[in-house]
Amino acid sequence: MINELFGLQGKIAMITGAGQGLGQGYAINLAKAGCTCVCTDLSVERLSDTVAAIKEQGGKALALEMNVTERSSIQSALNTVMEEYGSIDIVVNNAGTEIAEPFLQVTPEHYDAIMGVNHKGTFFVMQEAAKYMKKQGNGKIINIGSLGSFIGLADSSVYCSSKGAVVQLTKTAAIELAPYNIQVNAIAPGYFLTTMTKPFFEDDAHREWIENRIPLGKVGTTDDLAGTVIFLASNASNYITGHVLIVDGGWLAS
Ligand SMILES: NC(=O)c1ccc[n+]([C@@H]2O[C@H](COP(=O)([O-])OP(=O)(O)OC[C@H]3O[C@@H](n4cnc5c(N)ncnc54)[C@H](O)[C@@H]3O)[C@@H](O)[C@H]2O)c1
């Protein structure tokens, strides 16, 4: 029963931005749950630690270069997945970027850089993967939002805009892809220590502001996201679509 609900044995999962941080965690934990993980990032070299960690634990992984801002790069990676495995069951749209700066200083170049990865990247990875999932008659897409999907965060105007848009995109795609048995959901992580958030944690005032608002009393680790990504990738969530699961130790509630 538990295996029928949550088992992911033999499923093919593609994770974007899997070279470090939360994406690396999703890949390692999905592999632990039985998935063959197609780990993608800006270069294959960036993926060596992730693939080594998966193989060390006896899991299956493939490293592929994929820049989510380029449609041809997305198509080429997905072609390889189909040639290699013949299906794409799960996509975790994790690749993301942030340039923290005051609203009044944001340049069009910075705007495009953030929206290009966080929103446009998510949009077209989802669209290209969904074409294959439609043919298969099933699929699980997991997008990555943020606390900034719900609230404004200072010096993150473009980032919060992009993550708010990811939530709206998740809901719209969930409706349009439901007839093909494709579930589209999102995870909104709270604060996790990664390369992206390191500058916040290095600033004492900012770190205290973050930590003092976490009712569960600790900053998250990638293992705190494991159950959520496995749940949204598995049969256990087959009747859930267009949902955003907040994983933040209670931060947003407080
Ligand atoms: N760390 C947090 O606390 C936190 C909180 C909420 C949401 N998030 C979101 O989680 C995701 C991962 O964040 P993280 O903290 O691990 O960040 P990170 O900066 O550590 O990792 C991001 C990864 O994305 C990859 N990437 C960047 N641009 C890319 C592109 N064009 N194509 C393919 N890959 C690209 C990078 O190479 C890197 O491996 C992001 O979407 C982020 O917005 C993070």
The ligand as an ORCA input file, in Angstrom:
! r2SCAN-3c Opt
* xyz 0 1
  N      17.673     28.628     -0.921
  C      16.504     29.043     -0.511
  O      16.309     29.359      0.668
  C      15.344     29.109     -1.475
  C      14.115     29.527     -0.970
  C      13.013     29.589     -1.822
  C      13.156     29.211     -3.145
  N      14.375     28.832     -3.615
  C      14.431     28.440     -5.019
  O      14.971     27.141     -5.122
  C      15.694     27.014     -6.345
  C      17.121     26.571     -6.039
  O      17.723     27.572     -5.232
  P      19.134     27.379     -4.519
  O      19.069     28.162     -3.286
  O      19.505     25.954     -4.489
  O      20.067     28.190     -5.547
  P      21.560     27.954     -6.033
  O      21.996     29.269     -6.569
  O      22.374     27.306     -4.997
  O      21.379     26.919     -7.244
  C      20.734     27.276     -8.432
  C      21.129     26.289     -9.518
  O      20.457     26.682    -10.716
  C      21.385     26.643    -11.777
  N      21.026     27.576    -12.849
  C      21.053     28.932    -12.830
  N      20.718     29.430    -14.024
  C      20.442     28.357    -14.823
  C      20.046     28.218    -16.172
  N      19.877     29.278    -16.974
  N      19.843     26.965    -16.662
  C      20.034     25.886    -15.871
  N      20.426     25.953    -14.594
  C      20.639     27.188    -14.080
  C      22.727     27.032    -11.144
  O      23.836     26.637    -11.946
  C      22.637     26.295     -9.818
  O      23.112     24.968     -9.893
  C      15.594     28.361     -7.032
  O      14.516     28.352     -7.944
  C      15.308     29.300     -5.890
  O      14.682     30.465     -6.310
  C      15.465     28.766     -2.824
*
